[in-house]
Amino acid sequence: SSFCEKYPEISVNIVQDGSHNLMQQLLERKLDLAFINRPLSGLPNALDFQKLGEDVYHLAVPADHWLAKREIVSLADLKNEHFIFHQTGQVAAELCRTACRKAGFEPNIVCRSESPTTGFYMVRGGLGIALFPSEEFRSHTLDGIGELKLKEIIKKEVGIAWRKDASSPLVETAVRFSGDWVK
């Protein structure tokens, strides 16, 4: 809303999707810019990226789960658990699956959800445990869910991406505004 207030002459159309799909739409010139999580595999050469922030993942468990009394847990302790995971194709799924593999196991994914709200309700209902960025715990305060820090750090980088060949006053203004806004 701050951007629209400052630049009322710019029309904004918001498209929500996973980072990989948004990058593809940038490459296909369907979008001018996108707020994405930086993929582990990196960005296509045709895109520029400005980091705006980062967040670490924490573990959500049902309040009656055997781990719920702990403050910190190692990923290796989770090898026999049922996981609620992010959708395939989302950078979050990539980050979490890679971290589990580094801890020596393939996560047993019983369900996937692109909505953190739905994921939290599934955890509360006892379907499984889930890895979420710590910021999600602040905006989804539900009774019946424990938040545990991870011994191993899973970190996501959030930023704005655009095509290198898309130099325009619109893109330059949005990138500059975004960088100033997070300071």
KAMO-V519357 format. One record per residue. N is the residue number from 1. RES is the residue in three letters. PHI is phi in radians with two decimals (none if undefined). PSI is psi in degrees with one decimal (none if undefined). Layout:
N/RES/PHI/PSI, N/RES/PHI/PSI
//
This chain:
1/SER/none/-32.3, 2/SER/-1.11/-39.7, 3/PHE/-1.10/-47.1, 4/CYS/-1.14/-33.4, 5/GLU/-1.17/-43.9, 6/LYS/-1.29/-31.4, 7/TYR/-2.22/69.1, 8/PRO/-1.15/-17.2, 9/GLU/-1.40/-9.2, 10/ILE/-1.71/124.7, 11/SER/-1.53/132.8, 12/VAL/-2.00/129.6, 13/ASN/-2.10/115.7, 14/ILE/-1.66/126.8, 15/VAL/-2.04/122.7, 16/GLN/-1.76/131.7, 17/ASP/-2.94/174.2, 18/GLY/-1.23/157.5, 19/SER/-1.01/-40.8, 20/HIS/-1.11/-42.8, 21/ASN/-1.16/-38.6, 22/LEU/-1.15/-39.6, 23/MET/-1.10/-40.2, 24/GLN/-1.10/-40.1, 25/GLN/-1.17/-33.9, 26/LEU/-1.09/-47.3, 27/LEU/-1.09/-34.0, 28/GLU/-1.47/4.8, 29/ARG/1.12/26.9, 30/LYS/-1.53/-18.7, 31/LEU/-2.27/151.8, 32/ASP/-1.54/-35.8, 33/LEU/-2.75/164.9, 34/ALA/-2.62/142.9, 35/PHE/-1.60/119.9, 36/ILE/-2.39/165.8, 37/ASN/-1.62/133.5, 38/ARG/-1.17/123.3, 39/PRO/-1.21/151.4, 40/LEU/-1.05/-35.4, 41/SER/-1.32/-5.1, 42/GLY/1.58/-178.4, 43/LEU/-1.79/150.6, 44/PRO/-1.01/146.5, 45/ASN/-1.00/-25.8, 46/ALA/-1.36/-5.6, 47/LEU/-1.94/145.4, 48/ASP/-1.78/157.4, 49/PHE/-2.53/133.1, 50/GLN/-2.06/118.8, 51/LYS/-1.20/132.4, 52/LEU/-1.95/-20.8, 53/GLY/3.11/-177.6, 54/GLU/-2.64/163.8, 55/ASP/-2.63/153.8, 56/VAL/-1.89/153.9, 57/TYR/-1.55/143.8, 58/HIS/-2.14/168.5, 59/LEU/-1.82/131.7, 60/ALA/-1.77/128.2, 61/VAL/-2.30/152.3, 62/PRO/-1.07/148.5, 63/ALA/-1.00/-27.7, 64/ASP/-1.69/10.4, 65/HIS/-1.23/150.5, 66/TRP/-1.09/-21.1, 67/LEU/-1.61/-8.7, 68/ALA/-1.02/-25.3, 69/LYS/-1.42/-12.9, 70/ARG/-1.40/157.9, 71/GLU/-1.74/-33.9, 72/ILE/-2.27/141.3, 73/VAL/-2.40/147.5, 74/SER/-1.57/143.3, 75/LEU/-1.00/-35.0, 76/ALA/-1.03/-28.0, 77/ASP/-1.21/-10.6, 78/LEU/-1.76/4.7, 79/LYS/-1.05/-25.6, 80/ASN/-1.77/10.1, 81/GLU/-1.56/159.1, 82/HIS/-1.58/132.6, 83/PHE/-1.93/142.8, 84/ILE/-1.78/121.7, 85/PHE/-2.07/163.8, 86/HIS/-1.23/163.2, 87/GLN/-1.12/147.4, 88/THR/-1.02/141.1, 89/GLY/1.66/-13.0, 90/GLN/-1.56/142.5, 91/VAL/-1.03/-35.3, 92/ALA/-1.00/-42.8, 93/ALA/-1.11/-41.4, 94/GLU/-1.05/-48.7, 95/LEU/-1.07/-47.0, 96/CYS/-1.23/-42.8, 97/ARG/-1.11/-42.3, 98/THR/-1.08/-41.2, 99/ALA/-1.12/-41.3, 100/CYS/-1.10/-43.4, 101/ARG/-1.10/-39.8, 102/LYS/-1.12/-28.2, 103/ALA/-1.44/-2.4, 104/GLY/1.75/16.9, 105/PHE/-2.63/158.4, 106/GLU/-1.67/123.1, 107/PRO/-1.12/139.1, 108/ASN/-1.49/94.2, 109/ILE/-1.53/114.4, 110/VAL/-1.69/-17.1, 111/CYS/-2.83/152.4, 112/ARG/-2.21/145.4, 113/SER/-2.55/137.7, 114/GLU/-1.54/-8.4, 115/SER/-1.81/118.3, 116/PRO/-1.01/-37.9, 117/THR/-1.02/-47.8, 118/THR/-1.09/-42.4, 119/GLY/-1.03/-43.8, 120/PHE/-1.11/-40.6, 121/TYR/-1.15/-35.2, 122/MET/-1.17/-38.6, 123/VAL/-1.10/-49.3, 124/ARG/-1.02/-34.8, 125/GLY/-1.34/-6.2, 126/GLY/1.56/11.5, 127/LEU/-1.20/-31.6, 128/GLY/3.06/-168.6, 129/ILE/-1.92/164.5, 130/ALA/-2.60/149.1, 131/LEU/-1.77/125.2, 132/PHE/-2.32/150.2, 133/PRO/-1.03/144.1, 134/SER/-1.01/-30.8, 135/GLU/-1.05/-30.0, 136/GLU/-1.18/-29.4, 137/PHE/-1.20/-28.9, 138/ARG/-1.26/-34.9, 139/SER/-1.66/-4.0, 140/HIS/-2.27/73.7, 141/THR/-1.55/101.7, 142/LEU/-2.07/135.7, 143/ASP/-1.13/150.7, 144/GLY/1.57/7.6, 145/ILE/-2.23/132.2, 146/GLY/-1.76/144.1, 147/GLU/-1.94/121.6, 148/LEU/-2.08/138.9, 149/LYS/-1.39/154.8, 150/LEU/-1.77/139.0, 151/LYS/-1.10/-43.9, 152/GLU/-1.50/137.7, 153/ILE/-1.57/124.3, 154/ILE/-1.92/115.2, 155/LYS/-2.12/136.1, 156/LYS/-1.94/143.5, 157/GLU/-1.81/130.5, 158/VAL/-1.94/138.2, 159/GLY/-2.86/-171.4, 160/ILE/-1.99/136.3, 161/ALA/-2.16/149.9, 162/TRP/-2.72/162.0, 163/ARG/-1.26/138.7, 164/LYS/-1.08/-31.0, 165/ASP/-1.58/13.1, 166/ALA/-1.87/42.6, 167/SER/-1.14/120.5, 168/SER/-2.75/157.3, 169/PRO/-1.02/-34.7, 170/LEU/-1.10/-52.7, 171/VAL/-1.12/-45.9, 172/GLU/-1.05/-41.2, 173/THR/-1.14/-45.7, 174/ALA/-1.15/-41.1, 175/VAL/-1.15/-46.7, 176/ARG/-1.07/-46.5, 177/PHE/-1.02/-45.6, 178/SER/-1.07/-45.2, 179/GLY/-1.09/-41.4, 180/ASP/-1.20/-36.5, 181/TRP/-1.15/-34.0, 182/VAL/-1.50/-8.0, 183/LYS/-1.22/none
//
